[in-house]
Amino acid sequence: MKTSSTTRLSTWTGAVLFALLAVNSVYLASITIAEWATGRVYQDWFYLYMFLLHLVLGARFSDAQCGF
């Protein structure tokens, strides 16, 4: 059985992961839109690391929300 502090920590962790995922999504979308609008390539190593981080955060967020 989960205690009150464990439930609060789980809720807090889920909120932080969701916020990071949302900010990361905005960054990825803005790069994609800028590329589409200008026809130039803005994807570099930082973009690829942010995409990898997006995948990891998404997996962790889904695990945190499902209780794993």
All heavy atoms as TSV, in Angstrom:
chain	resi	resn	atom	element	x	y	z
A	1	MET	N	N	0.833	-1.180	0.000
A	1	MET	CA	C	0.000	0.000	0.000
A	1	MET	C	C	0.878	1.245	0.000
A	1	MET	O	O	1.859	1.313	0.721
A	1	MET	CB	C	-0.901	-0.008	1.232
A	1	MET	CG	C	-1.778	1.190	1.314
A	1	MET	SD	S	-2.979	0.928	2.616
A	1	MET	CE	C	-3.992	2.289	2.281
A	2	LYS	N	N	0.520	2.205	-0.827
A	2	LYS	CA	C	1.293	3.435	-0.920
A	2	LYS	C	C	0.950	4.359	0.240
A	2	LYS	O	O	-0.206	4.519	0.595
A	2	LYS	CB	C	1.023	4.157	-2.231
A	2	LYS	CG	C	1.587	3.463	-3.433
A	2	LYS	CD	C	1.394	4.329	-4.654
A	2	LYS	CE	C	2.082	3.698	-5.844
A	2	LYS	NZ	N	1.990	4.540	-7.026
A	3	THR	N	N	1.996	4.982	0.778
A	3	THR	CA	C	1.773	5.957	1.837
A	3	THR	C	C	1.503	7.324	1.223
A	3	THR	O	O	1.655	7.525	0.016
A	3	THR	CB	C	2.999	6.039	2.760
A	3	THR	OG1	O	4.104	6.506	1.998
A	3	THR	CG2	C	3.316	4.695	3.383
A	4	SER	N	N	1.146	8.256	2.060
A	4	SER	CA	C	0.825	9.602	1.590
A	4	SER	C	C	2.042	10.272	0.953
A	4	SER	O	O	1.940	10.913	-0.086
A	4	SER	CB	C	0.316	10.445	2.759
A	4	SER	OG	O	0.164	11.778	2.363
A	5	SER	N	N	3.224	10.116	1.577
A	5	SER	CA	C	4.431	10.747	1.024
A	5	SER	C	C	4.842	10.091	-0.286
A	5	SER	O	O	5.318	10.765	-1.196
A	5	SER	CB	C	5.582	10.687	2.035
A	5	SER	OG	O	5.911	9.341	2.319
A	6	THR	N	N	4.638	8.792	-0.420
A	6	THR	CA	C	4.960	8.102	-1.667
A	6	THR	C	C	4.032	8.553	-2.785
A	6	THR	O	O	4.469	8.767	-3.910
A	6	THR	CB	C	4.847	6.577	-1.484
A	6	THR	OG1	O	5.668	6.170	-0.400
A	6	THR	CG2	C	5.267	5.845	-2.738
A	7	THR	N	N	2.763	8.734	-2.476
A	7	THR	CA	C	1.802	9.201	-3.470
A	7	THR	C	C	2.134	10.617	-3.916
A	7	THR	O	O	2.094	10.931	-5.099
A	7	THR	CB	C	0.372	9.150	-2.901
A	7	THR	OG1	O	0.103	7.826	-2.482
A	7	THR	CG2	C	-0.637	9.569	-3.946
A	8	ARG	N	N	2.503	11.483	-2.952
A	8	ARG	CA	C	2.885	12.854	-3.303
A	8	ARG	C	C	4.135	12.880	-4.166
A	8	ARG	O	O	4.221	13.628	-5.128
A	8	ARG	CB	C	3.116	13.679	-2.042
A	8	ARG	CG	C	1.944	14.538	-1.690
A	8	ARG	CD	C	2.235	15.403	-0.521
A	8	ARG	NE	N	2.092	14.539	0.655
A	8	ARG	CZ	C	2.773	14.664	1.779
A	8	ARG	NH1	N	3.645	15.616	1.916
A	8	ARG	NH2	N	2.590	13.845	2.776
A	9	LEU	N	N	5.115	12.043	-3.837
A	9	LEU	CA	C	6.347	11.973	-4.614
A	9	LEU	C	C	6.063	11.474	-6.017
A	9	LEU	O	O	6.592	12.007	-6.996
A	9	LEU	CB	C	7.378	11.076	-3.927
A	9	LEU	CG	C	8.715	10.906	-4.646
A	9	LEU	CD1	C	9.425	12.265	-4.752
A	9	LEU	CD2	C	9.585	9.922	-3.918
A	10	SER	N	N	5.204	10.487	-6.133
A	10	SER	CA	C	4.842	9.953	-7.440
A	10	SER	C	C	4.123	11.009	-8.275
A	10	SER	O	O	4.385	11.155	-9.472
A	10	SER	CB	C	3.957	8.719	-7.264
A	10	SER	OG	O	3.546	8.237	-8.507
A	11	THR	N	N	3.226	11.758	-7.653
A	11	THR	CA	C	2.511	12.827	-8.354
A	11	THR	C	C	3.480	13.918	-8.780
A	11	THR	O	O	3.415	14.422	-9.901
A	11	THR	CB	C	1.408	13.407	-7.455
A	11	THR	OG1	O	0.538	12.359	-7.082
A	11	THR	CG2	C	0.640	14.493	-8.172
A	12	TRP	N	N	4.382	14.296	-7.890
A	12	TRP	CA	C	5.372	15.326	-8.185
A	12	TRP	C	C	6.282	14.879	-9.332
A	12	TRP	O	O	6.562	15.640	-10.251
A	12	TRP	CB	C	6.177	15.636	-6.934
A	12	TRP	CG	C	7.264	16.627	-7.130
A	12	TRP	CD1	C	8.596	16.369	-7.106
A	12	TRP	CD2	C	7.142	18.017	-7.402
A	12	TRP	NE1	N	9.302	17.514	-7.332
A	12	TRP	CE2	C	8.428	18.542	-7.520
A	12	TRP	CE3	C	6.056	18.868	-7.569
A	12	TRP	CZ2	C	8.663	19.877	-7.792
A	12	TRP	CZ3	C	6.296	20.204	-7.838
A	12	TRP	CH2	C	7.567	20.690	-7.942
A	13	THR	N	N	6.737	13.639	-9.302
A	13	THR	CA	C	7.607	13.109	-10.352
A	13	THR	C	C	6.883	13.111	-11.695
A	13	THR	O	O	7.456	13.498	-12.710
A	13	THR	CB	C	8.064	11.678	-10.009
A	13	THR	OG1	O	8.718	11.696	-8.746
A	13	THR	CG2	C	9.001	11.126	-11.052
A	14	GLY	N	N	5.634	12.692	-11.698
A	14	GLY	CA	C	4.854	12.688	-12.928
A	14	GLY	C	C	4.661	14.086	-13.484
A	14	GLY	O	O	4.756	14.305	-14.695
A	15	ALA	N	N	4.428	15.065	-12.607
A	15	ALA	CA	C	4.245	16.448	-13.051
A	15	ALA	C	C	5.528	17.021	-13.639
A	15	ALA	O	O	5.508	17.709	-14.668
A	15	ALA	CB	C	3.766	17.313	-11.891
A	16	VAL	N	N	6.652	16.738	-13.002
A	16	VAL	CA	C	7.945	17.225	-13.507
A	16	VAL	C	C	8.274	16.574	-14.837
A	16	VAL	O	O	8.722	17.250	-15.780
A	16	VAL	CB	C	9.066	16.982	-12.468
A	16	VAL	CG1	C	10.435	17.226	-13.069
A	16	VAL	CG2	C	8.850	17.862	-11.245
A	17	LEU	N	N	8.069	15.269	-14.950
A	17	LEU	CA	C	8.345	14.582	-16.218
A	17	LEU	C	C	7.460	15.114	-17.333
A	17	LEU	O	O	7.912	15.310	-18.461
A	17	LEU	CB	C	8.149	13.075	-16.060
A	17	LEU	CG	C	9.227	12.324	-15.304
A	17	LEU	CD1	C	8.820	10.869	-15.111
A	17	LEU	CD2	C	10.560	12.409	-16.019
A	18	PHE	N	N	6.193	15.373	-17.016
A	18	PHE	CA	C	5.283	15.909	-18.018
A	18	PHE	C	C	5.717	17.308	-18.458
A	18	PHE	O	O	5.679	17.633	-19.642
A	18	PHE	CB	C	3.848	15.943	-17.495
A	18	PHE	CG	C	2.878	16.482	-18.502
A	18	PHE	CD1	C	2.472	15.687	-19.556
A	18	PHE	CD2	C	2.406	17.778	-18.413
A	18	PHE	CE1	C	1.586	16.168	-20.510
A	18	PHE	CE2	C	1.526	18.278	-19.353
A	18	PHE	CZ	C	1.113	17.474	-20.402
A	19	ALA	N	N	6.141	18.147	-17.515
A	19	ALA	CA	C	6.597	19.507	-17.845
A	19	ALA	C	C	7.841	19.458	-18.734
A	19	ALA	O	O	7.940	20.204	-19.721
A	19	ALA	CB	C	6.884	20.288	-16.569
A	20	LEU	N	N	8.793	18.601	-18.401
A	20	LEU	CA	C	9.995	18.466	-19.235
A	20	LEU	C	C	9.641	17.948	-20.626
A	20	LEU	O	O	10.201	18.410	-21.627
A	20	LEU	CB	C	11.004	17.527	-18.564
A	20	LEU	CG	C	11.715	18.069	-17.343
A	20	LEU	CD1	C	12.539	16.963	-16.684
A	20	LEU	CD2	C	12.593	19.253	-17.713
A	21	LEU	N	N	8.733	17.017	-20.691
A	21	LEU	CA	C	8.303	16.471	-21.975
A	21	LEU	C	C	7.603	17.538	-22.812
A	21	LEU	O	O	7.819	17.625	-24.023
A	21	LEU	CB	C	7.372	15.272	-21.738
A	21	LEU	CG	C	7.010	14.413	-22.930
A	21	LEU	CD1	C	8.252	13.775	-23.523
A	21	LEU	CD2	C	6.043	13.332	-22.494
A	22	ALA	N	N	6.806	18.380	-22.173
A	22	ALA	CA	C	6.110	19.447	-22.890
A	22	ALA	C	C	7.090	20.477	-23.440
A	22	ALA	O	O	6.978	20.892	-24.603
A	22	ALA	CB	C	5.103	20.123	-21.960
A	23	VAL	N	N	8.059	20.887	-22.636
A	23	VAL	CA	C	9.064	21.858	-23.097
A	23	VAL	C	C	9.893	21.264	-24.231
A	23	VAL	O	O	10.188	21.939	-25.232
A	23	VAL	CB	C	9.962	22.294	-21.917
A	23	VAL	CG1	C	11.161	23.092	-22.394
A	23	VAL	CG2	C	9.154	23.093	-20.915
A	24	ASN	N	N	10.258	20.006	-24.089
A	24	ASN	CA	C	11.023	19.330	-25.126
A	24	ASN	C	C	10.211	19.239	-26.418
A	24	ASN	O	O	10.748	19.418	-27.512
A	24	ASN	CB	C	11.430	17.938	-24.627
A	24	ASN	CG	C	12.389	17.244	-25.530
A	24	ASN	OD1	O	11.965	16.594	-26.470
A	24	ASN	ND2	N	13.667	17.372	-25.233
A	25	SER	N	N	8.927	18.991	-26.311
A	25	SER	CA	C	8.054	18.917	-27.487
A	25	SER	C	C	7.985	20.248	-28.214
A	25	SER	O	O	8.004	20.292	-29.453
A	25	SER	CB	C	6.643	18.498	-27.079
A	25	SER	OG	O	6.650	17.219	-26.521
A	26	VAL	N	N	7.904	21.334	-27.451
A	26	VAL	CA	C	7.869	22.666	-28.055
A	26	VAL	C	C	9.152	22.938	-28.815
A	26	VAL	O	O	9.135	23.461	-29.937
A	26	VAL	CB	C	7.609	23.747	-26.982
A	26	VAL	CG1	C	7.823	25.142	-27.537
A	26	VAL	CG2	C	6.214	23.602	-26.427
A	27	TYR	N	N	10.296	22.569	-28.240
A	27	TYR	CA	C	11.579	22.757	-28.925
A	27	TYR	C	C	11.614	21.963	-30.231
A	27	TYR	O	O	11.964	22.508	-31.288
A	27	TYR	CB	C	12.745	22.336	-28.026
A	27	TYR	CG	C	14.051	22.294	-28.768
A	27	TYR	CD1	C	14.718	23.469	-29.099
A	27	TYR	CD2	C	14.606	21.094	-29.173
A	27	TYR	CE1	C	15.908	23.440	-29.813
A	27	TYR	CE2	C	15.786	21.050	-29.877
A	27	TYR	CZ	C	16.443	22.227	-30.193
A	27	TYR	OH	O	17.603	22.188	-30.908
A	28	LEU	N	N	11.264	20.686	-30.168
A	28	LEU	CA	C	11.305	19.847	-31.367
A	28	LEU	C	C	10.346	20.359	-32.438
A	28	LEU	O	O	10.682	20.388	-33.631
A	28	LEU	CB	C	10.979	18.394	-31.011
A	28	LEU	CG	C	11.997	17.671	-30.124
A	28	LEU	CD1	C	11.469	16.304	-29.725
A	28	LEU	CD2	C	13.343	17.555	-30.809
A	29	ALA	N	N	9.161	20.773	-32.020
A	29	ALA	CA	C	8.183	21.294	-32.982
A	29	ALA	C	C	8.666	22.597	-33.601
A	29	ALA	O	O	8.488	22.822	-34.807
A	29	ALA	CB	C	6.843	21.506	-32.299
A	30	SER	N	N	9.293	23.461	-32.816
A	30	SER	CA	C	9.759	24.741	-33.360
A	30	SER	C	C	10.873	24.536	-34.386
A	30	SER	O	O	10.906	25.229	-35.409
A	30	SER	CB	C	10.231	25.664	-32.238
A	30	SER	OG	O	11.383	25.140	-31.607
A	31	ILE	N	N	11.748	23.596	-34.155
A	31	ILE	CA	C	12.800	23.302	-35.135
A	31	ILE	C	C	12.178	22.749	-36.415
A	31	ILE	O	O	12.541	23.146	-37.527
A	31	ILE	CB	C	13.835	22.310	-34.559
A	31	ILE	CG1	C	14.587	22.944	-33.397
A	31	ILE	CG2	C	14.802	21.829	-35.625
A	31	ILE	CD1	C	15.429	24.145	-33.769
A	32	THR	N	N	11.218	21.851	-36.271
A	32	THR	CA	C	10.561	21.267	-37.434
A	32	THR	C	C	9.809	22.333	-38.241
A	32	THR	O	O	9.891	22.362	-39.478
A	32	THR	CB	C	9.602	20.156	-36.987
A	32	THR	OG1	O	10.341	19.175	-36.258
A	32	THR	CG2	C	8.924	19.502	-38.173
A	33	ILE	N	N	9.108	23.214	-37.557
A	33	ILE	CA	C	8.374	24.281	-38.241
A	33	ILE	C	C	9.334	25.253	-38.924
A	33	ILE	O	O	9.086	25.688	-40.054
A	33	ILE	CB	C	7.442	25.005	-37.252
A	33	ILE	CG1	C	6.308	24.066	-36.847
A	33	ILE	CG2	C	6.886	26.292	-37.840
A	33	ILE	CD1	C	5.488	24.554	-35.677
A	34	ALA	N	N	10.438	25.580	-38.251
A	34	ALA	CA	C	11.428	26.482	-38.850
A	34	ALA	C	C	12.034	25.866	-40.106
A	34	ALA	O	O	12.238	26.561	-41.110
A	34	ALA	CB	C	12.529	26.813	-37.843
A	35	GLU	N	N	12.308	24.576	-40.072
A	35	GLU	CA	C	12.828	23.900	-41.269
A	35	GLU	C	C	11.809	23.910	-42.393
A	35	GLU	O	O	12.148	24.149	-43.550
A	35	GLU	CB	C	13.214	22.455	-40.937
A	35	GLU	CG	C	14.483	22.332	-40.160
A	35	GLU	CD	C	14.888	20.889	-39.958
A	35	GLU	OE1	O	14.043	19.978	-40.063
A	35	GLU	OE2	O	16.078	20.671	-39.703
A	36	TRP	N	N	10.566	23.654	-42.055
A	36	TRP	CA	C	9.515	23.626	-43.070
A	36	TRP	C	C	9.308	25.009	-43.679
A	36	TRP	O	O	9.118	25.136	-44.887
A	36	TRP	CB	C	8.215	23.124	-42.438
A	36	TRP	CG	C	7.052	23.151	-43.356
A	36	TRP	CD1	C	6.772	22.254	-44.349
A	36	TRP	CD2	C	6.017	24.134	-43.404
A	36	TRP	NE1	N	5.615	22.616	-44.990
A	36	TRP	CE2	C	5.131	23.774	-44.426
A	36	TRP	CE3	C	5.761	25.275	-42.659
A	36	TRP	CZ2	C	4.009	24.526	-44.731
A	36	TRP	CZ3	C	4.635	26.023	-42.962
A	36	TRP	CH2	C	3.776	25.642	-43.998
A	37	ALA	N	N	9.373	26.044	-42.842
A	37	ALA	CA	C	9.102	27.397	-43.312
A	37	ALA	C	C	10.236	27.972	-44.154
A	37	ALA	O	O	9.999	28.724	-45.105
A	37	ALA	CB	C	8.828	28.319	-42.127
A	38	THR	N	N	11.479	27.626	-43.821
A	38	THR	CA	C	12.625	28.233	-44.508
A	38	THR	C	C	13.259	27.324	-45.550
A	38	THR	O	O	13.965	27.809	-46.421
A	38	THR	CB	C	13.712	28.633	-43.501
A	38	THR	OG1	O	14.199	27.456	-42.850
A	38	THR	CG2	C	13.176	29.612	-42.475
A	39	GLY	N	N	13.048	26.036	-45.427
A	39	GLY	CA	C	13.693	25.113	-46.352
A	39	GLY	C	C	15.137	24.800	-45.971
A	39	GLY	O	O	15.820	24.080	-46.684
A	40	ARG	N	N	15.590	25.353	-44.862
A	40	ARG	CA	C	16.949	25.088	-44.381
A	40	ARG	C	C	16.919	23.973	-43.356
A	40	ARG	O	O	15.886	23.678	-42.761
A	40	ARG	CB	C	17.533	26.346	-43.748
A	40	ARG	CG	C	17.701	27.467	-44.765
A	40	ARG	CD	C	18.296	28.681	-44.149
A	40	ARG	NE	N	19.622	28.349	-43.611
A	40	ARG	CZ	C	20.368	29.196	-42.935
A	40	ARG	NH1	N	19.954	30.427	-42.705
A	40	ARG	NH2	N	21.547	28.839	-42.486
A	41	VAL	N	N	18.072	23.354	-43.115
A	41	VAL	CA	C	18.181	22.273	-42.142
A	41	VAL	C	C	18.748	22.839	-40.840
A	41	VAL	O	O	19.822	23.430	-40.828
A	41	VAL	CB	C	19.091	21.139	-42.664
A	41	VAL	CG1	C	19.290	20.071	-41.604
A	41	VAL	CG2	C	18.502	20.536	-43.924
A	42	TYR	N	N	17.996	22.678	-39.764
A	42	TYR	CA	C	18.432	23.134	-38.447
A	42	TYR	C	C	18.710	21.978	-37.495
A	42	TYR	O	O	19.082	22.203	-36.352
A	42	TYR	CB	C	17.369	24.048	-37.821
A	42	TYR	CG	C	17.191	25.337	-38.570
A	42	TYR	CD1	C	16.045	25.572	-39.314
A	42	TYR	CD2	C	18.163	26.320	-38.543
A	42	TYR	CE1	C	15.867	26.749	-39.997
A	42	TYR	CE2	C	18.007	27.503	-39.235
A	42	TYR	CZ	C	16.848	27.716	-39.955
A	42	TYR	OH	O	16.687	28.887	-40.650
A	43	GLN	N	N	18.505	20.765	-37.964
A	43	GLN	CA	C	18.748	19.612	-37.107
A	43	GLN	C	C	20.243	19.362	-37.020
A	43	GLN	O	O	20.916	19.216	-38.028
A	43	GLN	CB	C	18.044	18.382	-37.655
A	43	GLN	CG	C	16.551	18.486	-37.631
A	43	GLN	CD	C	15.874	17.264	-38.207
A	43	GLN	OE1	O	16.497	16.237	-38.436
A	43	GLN	NE2	N	14.580	17.361	-38.455
A	44	ASP	N	N	20.733	19.307	-35.787
A	44	ASP	CA	C	22.137	19.010	-35.549
A	44	ASP	C	C	22.234	17.997	-34.411
A	44	ASP	O	O	21.232	17.360	-34.059
A	44	ASP	CB	C	22.913	20.289	-35.228
A	44	ASP	CG	C	22.368	21.034	-34.031
A	44	ASP	OD1	O	21.363	20.582	-33.451
A	44	ASP	OD2	O	22.942	22.077	-33.665
A	45	TRP	N	N	23.408	17.838	-33.842
A	45	TRP	CA	C	23.590	16.844	-32.796
A	45	TRP	C	C	22.723	17.174	-31.577
A	45	TRP	O	O	22.218	16.280	-30.911
A	45	TRP	CB	C	25.058	16.719	-32.404
A	45	TRP	CG	C	25.640	17.994	-31.846
A	45	TRP	CD1	C	26.238	19.001	-32.543
A	45	TRP	CD2	C	25.626	18.408	-30.486
A	45	TRP	NE1	N	26.598	20.018	-31.703
A	45	TRP	CE2	C	26.247	19.680	-30.416
A	45	TRP	CE3	C	25.163	17.831	-29.307
A	45	TRP	CZ2	C	26.408	20.369	-29.230
A	45	TRP	CZ3	C	25.327	18.530	-28.121
A	45	TRP	CH2	C	25.945	19.782	-28.096
A	46	PHE	N	N	22.537	18.461	-31.269
A	46	PHE	CA	C	21.715	18.848	-30.124
A	46	PHE	C	C	20.255	18.445	-30.349
A	46	PHE	O	O	19.597	17.945	-29.429
A	46	PHE	CB	C	21.826	20.358	-29.890
A	46	PHE	CG	C	21.121	20.819	-28.646
A	46	PHE	CD1	C	21.659	20.557	-27.400
A	46	PHE	CD2	C	19.919	21.496	-28.725
A	46	PHE	CE1	C	21.017	20.962	-26.243
A	46	PHE	CE2	C	19.261	21.916	-27.582
A	46	PHE	CZ	C	19.821	21.643	-26.341
A	47	TYR	N	N	19.751	18.646	-31.554
A	47	TYR	CA	C	18.382	18.249	-31.884
A	47	TYR	C	C	18.217	16.743	-31.706
A	47	TYR	O	O	17.216	16.274	-31.157
A	47	TYR	CB	C	18.049	18.658	-33.320
A	47	TYR	CG	C	16.665	18.242	-33.765
A	47	TYR	CD1	C	15.579	19.074	-33.563
A	47	TYR	CD2	C	16.444	17.016	-34.399
A	47	TYR	CE1	C	14.308	18.707	-33.961
A	47	TYR	CE2	C	15.178	16.637	-34.802
A	47	TYR	CZ	C	14.117	17.480	-34.582
A	47	TYR	OH	O	12.864	17.112	-34.970
A	48	LEU	N	N	19.200	15.981	-32.164
A	48	LEU	CA	C	19.114	14.523	-32.049
A	48	LEU	C	C	19.135	14.080	-30.586
A	48	LEU	O	O	18.416	13.155	-30.199
A	48	LEU	CB	C	20.242	13.868	-32.834
A	48	LEU	CG	C	20.159	14.072	-34.344
A	48	LEU	CD1	C	21.370	13.445	-35.033
A	48	LEU	CD2	C	18.877	13.500	-34.912
A	49	TYR	N	N	19.970	14.740	-29.766
A	49	TYR	CA	C	19.971	14.413	-28.340
A	49	TYR	C	C	18.641	14.798	-27.684
A	49	TYR	O	O	18.156	14.093	-26.799
A	49	TYR	CB	C	21.126	15.096	-27.610
A	49	TYR	CG	C	22.436	14.355	-27.776
A	49	TYR	CD1	C	23.536	14.975	-28.321
A	49	TYR	CD2	C	22.560	13.023	-27.381
A	49	TYR	CE1	C	24.733	14.305	-28.476
A	49	TYR	CE2	C	23.747	12.334	-27.534
A	49	TYR	CZ	C	24.837	12.976	-28.080
A	49	TYR	OH	O	26.012	12.309	-28.235
A	50	MET	N	N	18.057	15.884	-28.114
A	50	MET	CA	C	16.752	16.286	-27.576
A	50	MET	C	C	15.669	15.296	-27.997
A	50	MET	O	O	14.756	15.000	-27.223
A	50	MET	CB	C	16.380	17.699	-28.036
A	50	MET	CG	C	17.166	18.786	-27.369
A	50	MET	SD	S	16.896	18.848	-25.590
A	50	MET	CE	C	18.409	18.138	-24.978
A	51	PHE	N	N	15.773	14.765	-29.208
A	51	PHE	CA	C	14.820	13.742	-29.647
A	51	PHE	C	C	14.984	12.470	-28.813
A	51	PHE	O	O	13.994	11.866	-28.388
A	51	PHE	CB	C	15.015	13.433	-31.134
A	51	PHE	CG	C	13.986	12.487	-31.672
A	51	PHE	CD1	C	12.679	12.883	-31.855
A	51	PHE	CD2	C	14.333	11.182	-31.982
A	51	PHE	CE1	C	11.721	11.997	-32.338
A	51	PHE	CE2	C	13.393	10.295	-32.460
A	51	PHE	CZ	C	12.082	10.708	-32.642
A	52	LEU	N	N	16.228	12.086	-28.552
A	52	LEU	CA	C	16.479	10.919	-27.703
A	52	LEU	C	C	15.936	11.161	-26.296
A	52	LEU	O	O	15.301	10.274	-25.708
A	52	LEU	CB	C	17.973	10.605	-27.658
A	52	LEU	CG	C	18.395	9.435	-26.783
A	52	LEU	CD1	C	17.768	8.136	-27.281
A	52	LEU	CD2	C	19.908	9.331	-26.745
A	53	LEU	N	N	16.162	12.358	-25.766
A	53	LEU	CA	C	15.631	12.703	-24.450
A	53	LEU	C	C	14.104	12.645	-24.448
A	53	LEU	O	O	13.487	12.194	-23.483
A	53	LEU	CB	C	16.103	14.099	-24.035
A	53	LEU	CG	C	15.601	14.601	-22.691
A	53	LEU	CD1	C	16.169	13.769	-21.554
A	53	LEU	CD2	C	15.967	16.065	-22.522
A	54	HIS	N	N	13.493	13.076	-25.533
A	54	HIS	CA	C	12.035	13.031	-25.660
A	54	HIS	C	C	11.534	11.586	-25.579
A	54	HIS	O	O	10.534	11.306	-24.905
A	54	HIS	CB	C	11.621	13.675	-26.983
A	54	HIS	CG	C	10.161	13.812	-27.164
A	54	HIS	ND1	N	9.425	14.815	-26.591
A	54	HIS	CD2	C	9.278	13.052	-27.855
A	54	HIS	CE1	C	8.167	14.672	-26.910
A	54	HIS	NE2	N	8.040	13.610	-27.679
A	55	LEU	N	N	12.218	10.682	-26.244
A	55	LEU	CA	C	11.830	9.269	-26.182
A	55	LEU	C	C	11.980	8.707	-24.777
A	55	LEU	O	O	11.102	7.990	-24.282
A	55	LEU	CB	C	12.664	8.455	-27.168
A	55	LEU	CG	C	12.459	8.756	-28.647
A	55	LEU	CD1	C	13.425	7.924	-29.483
A	55	LEU	CD2	C	11.036	8.495	-29.066
A	56	VAL	N	N	13.091	9.037	-24.124
A	56	VAL	CA	C	13.346	8.532	-22.768
A	56	VAL	C	C	12.331	9.114	-21.782
A	56	VAL	O	O	11.770	8.381	-20.957
A	56	VAL	CB	C	14.792	8.860	-22.337
A	56	VAL	CG1	C	15.012	8.575	-20.865
A	56	VAL	CG2	C	15.787	8.087	-23.184
A	57	LEU	N	N	12.088	10.427	-21.866
A	57	LEU	CA	C	11.121	11.044	-20.964
A	57	LEU	C	C	9.716	10.485	-21.192
A	57	LEU	O	O	8.972	10.264	-20.234
A	57	LEU	CB	C	11.103	12.561	-21.151
A	57	LEU	CG	C	12.294	13.334	-20.604
A	57	LEU	CD1	C	12.186	14.799	-21.005
A	57	LEU	CD2	C	12.400	13.186	-19.109
A	58	GLY	N	N	9.357	10.255	-22.437
A	58	GLY	CA	C	8.052	9.683	-22.732
A	58	GLY	C	C	7.901	8.286	-22.151
A	58	GLY	O	O	6.854	7.943	-21.592
A	59	ALA	N	N	8.946	7.488	-22.241
A	59	ALA	CA	C	8.903	6.140	-21.665
A	59	ALA	C	C	8.814	6.200	-20.150
A	59	ALA	O	O	8.034	5.469	-19.526
A	59	ALA	CB	C	10.136	5.350	-22.096
A	60	ARG	N	N	9.598	7.082	-19.539
A	60	ARG	CA	C	9.567	7.219	-18.084
A	60	ARG	C	C	8.224	7.770	-17.610
A	60	ARG	O	O	7.699	7.354	-16.581
A	60	ARG	CB	C	10.700	8.122	-17.589
A	60	ARG	CG	C	12.080	7.541	-17.763
A	60	ARG	CD	C	12.274	6.275	-16.965
A	60	ARG	NE	N	12.098	6.552	-15.551
A	60	ARG	CZ	C	11.714	5.648	-14.655
A	60	ARG	NH1	N	11.468	4.421	-15.024
A	60	ARG	NH2	N	11.582	5.977	-13.407
A	61	PHE	N	N	7.671	8.723	-18.346
A	61	PHE	CA	C	6.379	9.296	-17.964
A	61	PHE	C	C	5.293	8.234	-18.036
A	61	PHE	O	O	4.456	8.147	-17.135
A	61	PHE	CB	C	6.028	10.492	-18.866
A	61	PHE	CG	C	4.716	11.116	-18.546
A	61	PHE	CD1	C	4.545	11.851	-17.398
A	61	PHE	CD2	C	3.636	10.953	-19.396
A	61	PHE	CE1	C	3.319	12.430	-17.086
A	61	PHE	CE2	C	2.419	11.520	-19.098
A	61	PHE	CZ	C	2.264	12.262	-17.941
A	62	SER	N	N	5.299	7.433	-19.083
A	62	SER	CA	C	4.268	6.403	-19.189
A	62	SER	C	C	4.445	5.349	-18.094
A	62	SER	O	O	3.472	4.853	-17.546
A	62	SER	CB	C	4.282	5.757	-20.568
A	62	SER	OG	O	5.491	5.078	-20.783
A	63	ASP	N	N	5.708	5.033	-17.737
A	63	ASP	CA	C	5.945	4.107	-16.640
A	63	ASP	C	C	5.462	4.690	-15.319
A	63	ASP	O	O	4.846	3.998	-14.503
A	63	ASP	CB	C	7.432	3.762	-16.511
A	63	ASP	CG	C	7.910	2.815	-17.583
A	63	ASP	OD1	O	7.057	2.247	-18.290
A	63	ASP	OD2	O	9.133	2.637	-17.723
A	64	ALA	N	N	5.745	5.974	-15.092
A	64	ALA	CA	C	5.333	6.615	-13.833
A	64	ALA	C	C	3.810	6.676	-13.726
A	64	ALA	O	O	3.251	6.492	-12.649
A	64	ALA	CB	C	5.929	8.023	-13.748
A	65	GLN	N	N	3.131	6.914	-14.823
A	65	GLN	CA	C	1.676	7.013	-14.778
A	65	GLN	C	C	1.003	5.660	-14.675
A	65	GLN	O	O	-0.095	5.553	-14.163
A	65	GLN	CB	C	1.148	7.767	-16.011
A	65	GLN	CG	C	1.580	9.197	-16.056
A	65	GLN	CD	C	1.192	9.976	-14.804
A	65	GLN	OE1	O	0.347	9.588	-14.032
A	65	GLN	NE2	N	1.834	11.091	-14.603
A	66	CYS	N	N	1.674	4.627	-15.169
A	66	CYS	CA	C	1.082	3.286	-15.099
A	66	CYS	C	C	1.433	2.560	-13.802
A	66	CYS	O	O	0.911	1.488	-13.540
A	66	CYS	CB	C	1.563	2.454	-16.291
A	66	CYS	SG	S	0.943	3.064	-17.860
A	67	GLY	N	N	2.334	3.151	-13.016
A	67	GLY	CA	C	2.672	2.563	-11.739
A	67	GLY	C	C	3.783	1.535	-11.772
A	67	GLY	O	O	3.940	0.755	-10.838
A	68	PHE	N	N	4.556	1.509	-12.833
A	68	PHE	CA	C	5.659	0.550	-12.913
A	68	PHE	C	C	6.894	1.072	-12.228
A	68	PHE	O	O	7.221	2.177	-12.201
A	68	PHE	CB	C	5.986	0.219	-14.359
A	68	PHE	CG	C	4.873	-0.491	-15.060
A	68	PHE	CD1	C	4.288	0.061	-16.183
A	68	PHE	CD2	C	4.396	-1.686	-14.604
A	68	PHE	CE1	C	3.258	-0.567	-16.854
A	68	PHE	CE2	C	3.360	-2.338	-15.255
A	68	PHE	CZ	C	2.793	-1.772	-16.383
